[in-house]
């Protein structure tokens, strides 16, 4: 926090960041007060004072109900021996038959792997919204999501192994029900994070395609850090 000369210690001179959606609230005096106290003449506007504040809006969770109408032939129902029913295909989801959308998975993944928020604490946070999500369910979602992102993880690993220098960090990690064995987490990083050369096959054919389920998950706010740490989920 910086302080301007002559301002109290609590004065915050930091400006709000640009590009954030905002709202305007105008605090005007009453119409009967727009009269001069000296002569009774009408006051005219000469300017305005502005100040800005940051408002935090807590996360909101909503239920999306998917409805697929079914259609049948009335004539075949009455006279035919076989009735054909038509219905739209099931929408593609990252985890089939799961209540988790891509945005929810992205939130859990980012909270755990980017901000080190354990699943049992996320379980408690969801309870504040009236949602019962056990850590067992959340852990299952993490493992299934890791399979969707495995191709991206392997590609990142391939690029990383092309770098001239790789830094490795070995950190002991406590795992529940693993008191008798020592668990570790290995994190690798490098300074460039770019391929040294482009392979001919990739130049001709382009990058390998990804599944629609993976694309849904990538559309959420997942950070690259999560991809780097995927090996921890897989192991």
C-alpha atoms as an extended CHARMM CRD file, in Angstrom:
* protein
*
       235  EXT
         1         1  UNK       CA              0.0000000000        0.0000000000        0.0000000000  PROA      1               0.0000000000
         2         2  UNK       CA              1.4350000000        3.3760000000       -0.9850000000  PROA      2               0.0000000000
         3         3  UNK       CA              0.6510000000        6.6440000000        0.7840000000  PROA      3               0.0000000000
         4         4  UNK       CA              0.6000000000       10.1270000000       -0.6620000000  PROA      4               0.0000000000
         5         5  UNK       CA              2.3260000000       12.9190000000        1.1950000000  PROA      5               0.0000000000
         6         6  UNK       CA             -0.0040000000       14.5760000000        3.6530000000  PROA      6               0.0000000000
         7         7  UNK       CA             -2.4630000000       11.6650000000        3.6780000000  PROA      7               0.0000000000
         8         8  UNK       CA             -3.1800000000        9.4670000000        6.7500000000  PROA      8               0.0000000000
         9         9  UNK       CA             -1.5320000000        6.0390000000        7.0110000000  PROA      9               0.0000000000
        10        10  UNK       CA             -4.7280000000        4.2610000000        6.0420000000  PROA      10              0.0000000000
        11        11  UNK       CA             -5.1260000000        6.2020000000        2.7880000000  PROA      11              0.0000000000
        12        12  UNK       CA             -5.0270000000        3.7640000000       -0.1330000000  PROA      12              0.0000000000
        13        13  UNK       CA             -3.8500000000        5.3590000000       -3.3760000000  PROA      13              0.0000000000
        14        14  UNK       CA             -4.0400000000        2.1420000000       -5.4100000000  PROA      14              0.0000000000
        15        15  UNK       CA             -6.4030000000        2.4710000000       -8.3480000000  PROA      15              0.0000000000
        16        16  UNK       CA             -8.9350000000       -0.1440000000       -9.3560000000  PROA      16              0.0000000000
        17        17  UNK       CA             -7.8450000000       -2.2620000000      -12.3550000000  PROA      17              0.0000000000
        18        18  UNK       CA             -9.2620000000       -1.4730000000      -15.7610000000  PROA      18              0.0000000000
        19        19  UNK       CA            -11.3190000000       -3.8760000000      -17.8310000000  PROA      19              0.0000000000
        20        20  UNK       CA            -13.5160000000       -5.0610000000      -14.9660000000  PROA      20              0.0000000000
        21        21  UNK       CA            -17.2910000000       -4.6790000000      -15.4470000000  PROA      21              0.0000000000
        22        22  UNK       CA            -18.6460000000       -1.9670000000      -13.2270000000  PROA      22              0.0000000000
        23        23  UNK       CA            -21.7500000000       -0.1540000000      -12.0900000000  PROA      23              0.0000000000
        24        24  UNK       CA            -22.3950000000        3.5520000000      -11.6130000000  PROA      24              0.0000000000
        25        25  UNK       CA            -24.1540000000        4.9130000000       -8.5620000000  PROA      25              0.0000000000
        26        26  UNK       CA            -24.9820000000        8.6300000000       -8.4970000000  PROA      26              0.0000000000
        27        27  UNK       CA            -25.5220000000       10.4010000000       -5.1540000000  PROA      27              0.0000000000
        28        28  UNK       CA            -27.2370000000       13.7040000000       -5.9280000000  PROA      28              0.0000000000
        29        29  UNK       CA            -28.7470000000       16.2760000000       -3.6530000000  PROA      29              0.0000000000
        30        30  UNK       CA            -32.5060000000       16.7620000000       -3.5890000000  PROA      30              0.0000000000
        31        31  UNK       CA            -34.1070000000       19.1050000000       -6.1150000000  PROA      31              0.0000000000
        32        32  UNK       CA            -35.1980000000       21.5140000000       -3.3780000000  PROA      32              0.0000000000
        33        33  UNK       CA            -31.5600000000       21.8320000000       -2.2770000000  PROA      33              0.0000000000
        34        34  UNK       CA            -30.3850000000       23.0160000000       -5.7050000000  PROA      34              0.0000000000
        35        35  UNK       CA            -31.1000000000       26.6150000000       -4.6620000000  PROA      35              0.0000000000
        36        36  UNK       CA            -28.4380000000       29.1150000000       -3.6310000000  PROA      36              0.0000000000
        37        37  UNK       CA            -28.5320000000       29.8210000000        0.1100000000  PROA      37              0.0000000000
        38        38  UNK       CA            -27.4050000000       33.4100000000       -0.4590000000  PROA      38              0.0000000000
        39        39  UNK       CA            -29.6380000000       34.7630000000       -3.2040000000  PROA      39              0.0000000000
        40        40  UNK       CA            -32.1040000000       31.9680000000       -3.8790000000  PROA      40              0.0000000000
        41        41  UNK       CA            -30.9320000000       31.5010000000       -7.4630000000  PROA      41              0.0000000000
        42        42  UNK       CA            -30.8990000000       28.1380000000       -9.2290000000  PROA      42              0.0000000000
        43        43  UNK       CA            -27.6870000000       26.1410000000       -8.9040000000  PROA      43              0.0000000000
        44        44  UNK       CA            -26.0210000000       24.7210000000      -12.0120000000  PROA      44              0.0000000000
        45        45  UNK       CA            -23.7380000000       21.7170000000      -12.2220000000  PROA      45              0.0000000000
        46        46  UNK       CA            -20.0490000000       22.6300000000      -12.3720000000  PROA      46              0.0000000000
        47        47  UNK       CA            -18.4860000000       19.1760000000      -12.0690000000  PROA      47              0.0000000000
        48        48  UNK       CA            -18.4660000000       16.0470000000       -9.9880000000  PROA      48              0.0000000000
        49        49  UNK       CA            -16.3480000000       14.0920000000       -7.5390000000  PROA      49              0.0000000000
        50        50  UNK       CA            -15.5630000000       10.4800000000       -8.4030000000  PROA      50              0.0000000000
        51        51  UNK       CA            -14.2880000000        7.5830000000       -6.3340000000  PROA      51              0.0000000000
        52        52  UNK       CA            -14.0600000000        3.8500000000       -7.0300000000  PROA      52              0.0000000000
        53        53  UNK       CA            -14.3090000000        0.7150000000       -4.9010000000  PROA      53              0.0000000000
        54        54  UNK       CA            -13.9710000000       -2.9700000000       -5.6210000000  PROA      54              0.0000000000
        55        55  UNK       CA            -16.9880000000       -5.1440000000       -4.8570000000  PROA      55              0.0000000000
        56        56  UNK       CA            -16.6660000000       -8.9250000000       -4.5080000000  PROA      56              0.0000000000
        57        57  UNK       CA            -19.5690000000      -11.0430000000       -5.7430000000  PROA      57              0.0000000000
        58        58  UNK       CA            -19.4770000000      -14.5790000000       -4.2630000000  PROA      58              0.0000000000
        59        59  UNK       CA            -19.6610000000      -17.5370000000       -6.6070000000  PROA      59              0.0000000000
        60        60  UNK       CA            -23.1180000000      -18.6260000000       -7.6750000000  PROA      60              0.0000000000
        61        61  UNK       CA            -24.1850000000      -22.1770000000       -8.4590000000  PROA      61              0.0000000000
        62        62  UNK       CA            -27.1600000000      -23.0220000000      -10.6340000000  PROA      62              0.0000000000
        63        63  UNK       CA            -28.7920000000      -26.2520000000      -11.7570000000  PROA      63              0.0000000000
        64        64  UNK       CA            -28.9950000000      -26.8450000000      -15.5140000000  PROA      64              0.0000000000
        65        65  UNK       CA            -31.8600000000      -29.1440000000      -16.4420000000  PROA      65              0.0000000000
        66        66  UNK       CA            -31.4040000000      -30.9140000000      -19.7680000000  PROA      66              0.0000000000
        67        67  UNK       CA            -34.7070000000      -31.7720000000      -21.4710000000  PROA      67              0.0000000000
        68        68  UNK       CA            -34.8280000000      -33.9550000000      -24.6020000000  PROA      68              0.0000000000
        69        69  UNK       CA            -38.3300000000      -34.2860000000      -26.0860000000  PROA      69              0.0000000000
        70        70  UNK       CA            -39.2580000000      -37.6930000000      -27.4770000000  PROA      70              0.0000000000
        71        71  UNK       CA            -41.1910000000      -38.1250000000      -30.7200000000  PROA      71              0.0000000000
        72        72  UNK       CA            -43.1800000000      -41.0930000000      -31.9760000000  PROA      72              0.0000000000
        73        73  UNK       CA            -45.4710000000      -41.8880000000      -34.9160000000  PROA      73              0.0000000000
        74        74  UNK       CA            -49.1370000000      -42.0440000000      -33.8540000000  PROA      74              0.0000000000
        75        75  UNK       CA            -50.0970000000      -44.1240000000      -36.9140000000  PROA      75              0.0000000000
        76        76  UNK       CA            -47.4720000000      -46.7810000000      -36.1480000000  PROA      76              0.0000000000
        77        77  UNK       CA            -48.5620000000      -46.7990000000      -32.5100000000  PROA      77              0.0000000000
        78        78  UNK       CA            -52.1030000000      -47.7700000000      -33.5840000000  PROA      78              0.0000000000
        79        79  UNK       CA            -51.5100000000      -49.9580000000      -36.6260000000  PROA      79              0.0000000000
        80        80  UNK       CA            -47.8470000000      -50.8830000000      -36.8150000000  PROA      80              0.0000000000
        81        81  UNK       CA            -45.8730000000      -53.6710000000      -35.2050000000  PROA      81              0.0000000000
        82        82  UNK       CA            -42.8640000000      -51.4700000000      -34.5480000000  PROA      82              0.0000000000
        83        83  UNK       CA            -42.7190000000      -47.9170000000      -33.2700000000  PROA      83              0.0000000000
        84        84  UNK       CA            -39.7170000000      -45.6910000000      -33.9040000000  PROA      84              0.0000000000
        85        85  UNK       CA            -38.9330000000      -43.1390000000      -31.2370000000  PROA      85              0.0000000000
        86        86  UNK       CA            -36.6970000000      -40.1920000000      -32.0610000000  PROA      86              0.0000000000
        87        87  UNK       CA            -34.8540000000      -38.1170000000      -29.4980000000  PROA      87              0.0000000000
        88        88  UNK       CA            -31.9310000000      -35.7210000000      -29.6040000000  PROA      88              0.0000000000
        89        89  UNK       CA            -28.5530000000      -37.1920000000      -28.6140000000  PROA      89              0.0000000000
        90        90  UNK       CA            -27.2540000000      -36.7310000000      -25.0990000000  PROA      90              0.0000000000
        91        91  UNK       CA            -25.1320000000      -33.5490000000      -24.8120000000  PROA      91              0.0000000000
        92        92  UNK       CA            -21.4120000000      -34.1650000000      -24.5620000000  PROA      92              0.0000000000
        93        93  UNK       CA            -20.1230000000      -33.8080000000      -21.0140000000  PROA      93              0.0000000000
        94        94  UNK       CA            -16.6140000000      -34.2610000000      -19.5760000000  PROA      94              0.0000000000
        95        95  UNK       CA            -17.8040000000      -37.0640000000      -17.2880000000  PROA      95              0.0000000000
        96        96  UNK       CA            -20.8400000000      -38.9660000000      -18.6290000000  PROA      96              0.0000000000
        97        97  UNK       CA            -23.7950000000      -39.4660000000      -16.2450000000  PROA      97              0.0000000000
        98        98  UNK       CA            -22.2590000000      -37.0310000000      -13.7670000000  PROA      98              0.0000000000
        99        99  UNK       CA            -23.7570000000      -33.8860000000      -12.2930000000  PROA      99              0.0000000000
       100       100  UNK       CA            -20.4480000000      -32.0570000000      -12.8010000000  PROA      100             0.0000000000
       101       101  UNK       CA            -20.2420000000      -29.5520000000      -15.6390000000  PROA      101             0.0000000000
       102       102  UNK       CA            -16.9590000000      -28.3980000000      -17.1750000000  PROA      102             0.0000000000
       103       103  UNK       CA            -17.0840000000      -25.1730000000      -15.1640000000  PROA      103             0.0000000000
       104       104  UNK       CA            -17.5500000000      -27.0210000000      -11.8710000000  PROA      104             0.0000000000
       105       105  UNK       CA            -14.6790000000      -29.4020000000      -12.6380000000  PROA      105             0.0000000000
       106       106  UNK       CA            -12.4790000000      -26.4650000000      -13.5950000000  PROA      106             0.0000000000
       107       107  UNK       CA            -13.2530000000      -24.7410000000      -10.3110000000  PROA      107             0.0000000000
       108       108  UNK       CA            -12.4000000000      -27.7980000000       -8.2150000000  PROA      108             0.0000000000
       109       109  UNK       CA             -9.2380000000      -28.5280000000      -10.2170000000  PROA      109             0.0000000000
       110       110  UNK       CA             -7.9580000000      -24.9620000000      -10.0550000000  PROA      110             0.0000000000
       111       111  UNK       CA             -8.7110000000      -24.6480000000       -6.3430000000  PROA      111             0.0000000000
       112       112  UNK       CA             -6.8560000000      -27.8640000000       -5.5390000000  PROA      112             0.0000000000
       113       113  UNK       CA             -3.8410000000      -27.7230000000       -7.8290000000  PROA      113             0.0000000000
       114       114  UNK       CA             -3.3000000000      -23.9920000000       -8.2680000000  PROA      114             0.0000000000
       115       115  UNK       CA             -4.3270000000      -22.7010000000       -4.8520000000  PROA      115             0.0000000000
       116       116  UNK       CA             -3.6170000000      -25.8270000000       -2.7710000000  PROA      116             0.0000000000
       117       117  UNK       CA             -7.1460000000      -26.0740000000       -1.3580000000  PROA      117             0.0000000000
       118       118  UNK       CA             -7.6670000000      -29.7020000000       -0.2510000000  PROA      118             0.0000000000
       119       119  UNK       CA            -10.7800000000      -31.5370000000       -1.3250000000  PROA      119             0.0000000000
       120       120  UNK       CA            -12.0640000000      -31.8820000000        2.2250000000  PROA      120             0.0000000000
       121       121  UNK       CA            -12.0560000000      -28.0980000000        2.5610000000  PROA      121             0.0000000000
       122       122  UNK       CA            -13.8110000000      -27.7160000000       -0.7710000000  PROA      122             0.0000000000
       123       123  UNK       CA            -16.3510000000      -30.2020000000        0.5460000000  PROA      123             0.0000000000
       124       124  UNK       CA            -17.0160000000      -27.8070000000        3.4180000000  PROA      124             0.0000000000
       125       125  UNK       CA            -17.2710000000      -24.8280000000        1.0670000000  PROA      125             0.0000000000
       126       126  UNK       CA            -19.8930000000      -26.5670000000       -1.0580000000  PROA      126             0.0000000000
       127       127  UNK       CA            -21.9110000000      -27.2880000000        2.0810000000  PROA      127             0.0000000000
       128       128  UNK       CA            -22.2140000000      -23.5310000000        2.5890000000  PROA      128             0.0000000000
       129       129  UNK       CA            -24.1070000000      -23.4480000000       -0.7100000000  PROA      129             0.0000000000
       130       130  UNK       CA            -26.3450000000      -26.3180000000        0.4230000000  PROA      130             0.0000000000
       131       131  UNK       CA            -24.6200000000      -28.8680000000       -1.8420000000  PROA      131             0.0000000000
       132       132  UNK       CA            -23.4510000000      -32.2410000000       -0.5510000000  PROA      132             0.0000000000
       133       133  UNK       CA            -20.3050000000      -33.2240000000       -2.4630000000  PROA      133             0.0000000000
       134       134  UNK       CA            -18.1380000000      -35.7050000000       -0.6250000000  PROA      134             0.0000000000
       135       135  UNK       CA            -14.3750000000      -35.6510000000       -0.9930000000  PROA      135             0.0000000000
       136       136  UNK       CA            -14.6460000000      -39.1660000000       -2.4320000000  PROA      136             0.0000000000
       137       137  UNK       CA            -16.7950000000      -37.8470000000       -5.2600000000  PROA      137             0.0000000000
       138       138  UNK       CA            -14.4620000000      -34.8990000000       -5.8200000000  PROA      138             0.0000000000
       139       139  UNK       CA            -11.4400000000      -37.2120000000       -5.8990000000  PROA      139             0.0000000000
       140       140  UNK       CA            -13.1770000000      -39.4220000000       -8.4590000000  PROA      140             0.0000000000
       141       141  UNK       CA            -13.8260000000      -36.3620000000      -10.6160000000  PROA      141             0.0000000000
       142       142  UNK       CA            -10.1460000000      -35.4220000000      -10.4330000000  PROA      142             0.0000000000
       143       143  UNK       CA             -9.0080000000      -38.8500000000      -11.5930000000  PROA      143             0.0000000000
       144       144  UNK       CA            -11.4910000000      -38.9210000000      -14.4800000000  PROA      144             0.0000000000
       145       145  UNK       CA            -10.5560000000      -35.3900000000      -15.5130000000  PROA      145             0.0000000000
       146       146  UNK       CA             -6.8860000000      -36.3410000000      -15.5440000000  PROA      146             0.0000000000
       147       147  UNK       CA             -7.6360000000      -38.9750000000      -18.1570000000  PROA      147             0.0000000000
       148       148  UNK       CA             -9.2600000000      -36.3630000000      -20.3830000000  PROA      148             0.0000000000
       149       149  UNK       CA             -6.2130000000      -34.1180000000      -20.1070000000  PROA      149             0.0000000000
       150       150  UNK       CA             -3.6520000000      -36.8950000000      -20.4110000000  PROA      150             0.0000000000
       151       151  UNK       CA             -2.9070000000      -36.0930000000      -24.0560000000  PROA      151             0.0000000000
       152       152  UNK       CA             -2.1760000000      -32.4540000000      -23.2160000000  PROA      152             0.0000000000
       153       153  UNK       CA             -0.0260000000      -33.5160000000      -20.2760000000  PROA      153             0.0000000000
       154       154  UNK       CA              2.0130000000      -35.8270000000      -22.4970000000  PROA      154             0.0000000000
       155       155  UNK       CA              2.4510000000      -33.0610000000      -25.0640000000  PROA      155             0.0000000000
       156       156  UNK       CA              3.6510000000      -30.6180000000      -22.4050000000  PROA      156             0.0000000000
       157       157  UNK       CA              6.0530000000      -33.2510000000      -21.0890000000  PROA      157             0.0000000000
       158       158  UNK       CA              7.3810000000      -33.8450000000      -24.6090000000  PROA      158             0.0000000000
       159       159  UNK       CA              7.9980000000      -30.1140000000      -25.0950000000  PROA      159             0.0000000000
       160       160  UNK       CA              9.5920000000      -29.8000000000      -21.6900000000  PROA      160             0.0000000000
       161       161  UNK       CA             12.0520000000      -32.6030000000      -22.3490000000  PROA      161             0.0000000000
       162       162  UNK       CA             13.2790000000      -30.6700000000      -25.3930000000  PROA      162             0.0000000000
       163       163  UNK       CA             14.5250000000      -27.7970000000      -23.2500000000  PROA      163             0.0000000000
       164       164  UNK       CA             18.1850000000      -27.2870000000      -22.5090000000  PROA      164             0.0000000000
       165       165  UNK       CA             17.6910000000      -26.9330000000      -18.7420000000  PROA      165             0.0000000000
       166       166  UNK       CA             14.9670000000      -28.4740000000      -16.5720000000  PROA      166             0.0000000000
       167       167  UNK       CA             14.4830000000      -27.6900000000      -12.9000000000  PROA      167             0.0000000000
       168       168  UNK       CA             13.0470000000      -30.4100000000      -10.6680000000  PROA      168             0.0000000000
       169       169  UNK       CA             11.6200000000      -29.9670000000       -7.1940000000  PROA      169             0.0000000000
       170       170  UNK       CA             11.0510000000      -32.8970000000       -4.8530000000  PROA      170             0.0000000000
       171       171  UNK       CA              8.5960000000      -32.2100000000       -2.0590000000  PROA      171             0.0000000000
       172       172  UNK       CA              7.4360000000      -34.7350000000        0.5690000000  PROA      172             0.0000000000
       173       173  UNK       CA              3.6760000000      -35.0100000000        0.5480000000  PROA      173             0.0000000000
       174       174  UNK       CA              1.4060000000      -36.3980000000        3.2090000000  PROA      174             0.0000000000
       175       175  UNK       CA             -1.2260000000      -38.7560000000        1.8430000000  PROA      175             0.0000000000
       176       176  UNK       CA             -4.1180000000      -40.0590000000        3.9320000000  PROA      176             0.0000000000
       177       177  UNK       CA             -3.8530000000      -43.7790000000        4.8180000000  PROA      177             0.0000000000
       178       178  UNK       CA             -0.2390000000      -43.8550000000        3.6440000000  PROA      178             0.0000000000
       179       179  UNK       CA              1.4820000000      -43.4610000000        7.0190000000  PROA      179             0.0000000000
       180       180  UNK       CA              3.8680000000      -46.3550000000        6.4450000000  PROA      180             0.0000000000
       181       181  UNK       CA              5.3410000000      -45.0270000000        3.2150000000  PROA      181             0.0000000000
       182       182  UNK       CA              6.8650000000      -41.7040000000        2.2380000000  PROA      182             0.0000000000
       183       183  UNK       CA              5.0820000000      -39.9570000000       -0.6440000000  PROA      183             0.0000000000
       184       184  UNK       CA              6.6250000000      -37.3250000000       -2.8580000000  PROA      184             0.0000000000
       185       185  UNK       CA              5.5020000000      -34.7860000000       -5.4030000000  PROA      185             0.0000000000
       186       186  UNK       CA              7.8870000000      -33.9590000000       -8.2360000000  PROA      186             0.0000000000
       187       187  UNK       CA              7.3580000000      -30.6790000000      -10.0850000000  PROA      187             0.0000000000
       188       188  UNK       CA              9.3380000000      -29.8200000000      -13.2000000000  PROA      188             0.0000000000
       189       189  UNK       CA              9.7010000000      -26.4440000000      -14.8630000000  PROA      189             0.0000000000
       190       190  UNK       CA             11.9190000000      -24.6680000000      -17.3620000000  PROA      190             0.0000000000
       191       191  UNK       CA             12.5950000000      -21.1180000000      -18.4390000000  PROA      191             0.0000000000
       192       192  UNK       CA             11.4300000000      -21.1630000000      -22.0480000000  PROA      192             0.0000000000
       193       193  UNK       CA              8.4450000000      -23.5470000000      -22.2660000000  PROA      193             0.0000000000
       194       194  UNK       CA              8.5970000000      -23.6430000000      -26.0650000000  PROA      194             0.0000000000
       195       195  UNK       CA              9.5480000000      -26.3670000000      -28.5550000000  PROA      195             0.0000000000
       196       196  UNK       CA             13.0940000000      -26.2270000000      -29.8750000000  PROA      196             0.0000000000
       197       197  UNK       CA             11.9650000000      -27.3060000000      -33.3060000000  PROA      197             0.0000000000
       198       198  UNK       CA              8.6860000000      -28.0840000000      -35.0380000000  PROA      198             0.0000000000
       199       199  UNK       CA              8.2590000000      -31.6470000000      -36.1700000000  PROA      199             0.0000000000
       200       200  UNK       CA              7.4530000000      -32.1740000000      -39.8440000000  PROA      200             0.0000000000
       201       201  UNK       CA              4.4140000000      -34.3070000000      -39.1030000000  PROA      201             0.0000000000
       202       202  UNK       CA              2.9130000000      -31.6190000000      -36.9230000000  PROA      202             0.0000000000
       203       203  UNK       CA              3.6220000000      -28.9950000000      -39.5490000000  PROA      203             0.0000000000
       204       204  UNK       CA              1.8260000000      -31.0030000000      -42.2440000000  PROA      204             0.0000000000
       205       205  UNK       CA             -1.0250000000      -32.4870000000      -40.2910000000  PROA      205             0.0000000000
       206       206  UNK       CA             -1.3690000000      -29.9270000000      -37.5340000000  PROA      206             0.0000000000
       207       207  UNK       CA             -1.6990000000      -30.7400000000      -33.8190000000  PROA      207             0.0000000000
       208       208  UNK       CA             -3.4130000000      -34.0060000000      -32.8910000000  PROA      208             0.0000000000
       209       209  UNK       CA             -7.1720000000      -33.6850000000      -32.3760000000  PROA      209             0.0000000000
       210       210  UNK       CA             -8.6620000000      -33.7180000000      -28.9000000000  PROA      210             0.0000000000
       211       211  UNK       CA            -11.9590000000      -35.1900000000      -27.8390000000  PROA      211             0.0000000000
       212       212  UNK       CA            -15.0700000000      -33.0940000000      -27.3990000000  PROA      212             0.0000000000
       213       213  UNK       CA            -15.0700000000      -33.9710000000      -23.6840000000  PROA      213             0.0000000000
       214       214  UNK       CA            -11.5270000000      -32.5930000000      -23.3330000000  PROA      214             0.0000000000
       215       215  UNK       CA            -12.4640000000      -29.4500000000      -25.2540000000  PROA      215             0.0000000000
       216       216  UNK       CA            -15.3460000000      -28.8310000000      -22.8500000000  PROA      216             0.0000000000
       217       217  UNK       CA            -13.0180000000      -29.0910000000      -19.8990000000  PROA      217             0.0000000000
       218       218  UNK       CA            -10.4820000000      -26.7660000000      -21.4970000000  PROA      218             0.0000000000
       219       219  UNK       CA            -13.1820000000      -24.1530000000      -22.0090000000  PROA      219             0.0000000000
       220       220  UNK       CA            -13.2930000000      -23.7390000000      -18.2410000000  PROA      220             0.0000000000
       221       221  UNK       CA            -10.8160000000      -21.6370000000      -16.2450000000  PROA      221             0.0000000000
       222       222  UNK       CA             -8.1260000000      -24.3290000000      -15.9450000000  PROA      222             0.0000000000
       223       223  UNK       CA             -4.5810000000      -23.1030000000      -15.4090000000  PROA      223             0.0000000000
       224       224  UNK       CA             -1.4820000000      -24.5930000000      -16.9790000000  PROA      224             0.0000000000
       225       225  UNK       CA             -0.1910000000      -25.3270000000      -13.4900000000  PROA      225             0.0000000000
       226       226  UNK       CA             -2.8900000000      -27.9530000000      -13.1490000000  PROA      226             0.0000000000
       227       227  UNK       CA             -1.6520000000      -29.7030000000      -16.2870000000  PROA      227             0.0000000000
       228       228  UNK       CA              1.8870000000      -29.7460000000      -14.9680000000  PROA      228             0.0000000000
       229       229  UNK       CA              0.6850000000      -31.3630000000      -11.7480000000  PROA      229             0.0000000000
       230       230  UNK       CA             -1.4990000000      -33.9770000000      -13.4210000000  PROA      230             0.0000000000
       231       231  UNK       CA              1.0880000000      -36.6710000000      -12.8730000000  PROA      231             0.0000000000
       232       232  UNK       CA              0.2990000000      -36.4540000000       -9.1750000000  PROA      232             0.0000000000
       233       233  UNK       CA             -3.3010000000      -37.4160000000       -9.8600000000  PROA      233             0.0000000000
       234       234  UNK       CA             -2.3160000000      -40.1980000000      -12.2250000000  PROA      234             0.0000000000
       235       235  UNK       CA              0.0020000000      -41.6740000000       -9.6510000000  PROA      235             0.0000000000
